[in-house]
Amino acid sequence: MDAREQHNGARSHHYVAMSNSDLTAVLFLLLLLVGLAQLLGYVFVKLRQPKVIGEILAGIVLGPAVLGRFQIGSWLQGRVSSA
């Protein structure tokens, strides 16, 4: 076995299998986060504040503290932290 084969053999890929319902839930949460970020960004622009402040606030509102209270949020947080 040469050095290249040893190097390639040392790699281990860890893929997480997801069902269609799990993938749908994750995509829905991402859509919800992006949508709320856009909405709060728009509100903050109308209040003559930087858009990014509203987007950051959306991340705080829908962050792990809030999403972790729901079943899919805690499942997603566990999958992301273990990967």
QUIHU-V488992 format. One record per pair of residues at least 6 apart in sequence whose C-alpha atoms are under 6 Angstrom apart, sorted by the first residue. I is the first residue (numbers start at 1). J is the second residue. Records with the same first field share a line. If there is no record, write none. Layout:
BEGIN
I=J + J
END
This chain:
BEGIN
36=58
37=55 + 58
40=54
41=51 + 54 + 55
44=51 + 54
45=51
67=73
68=74
END
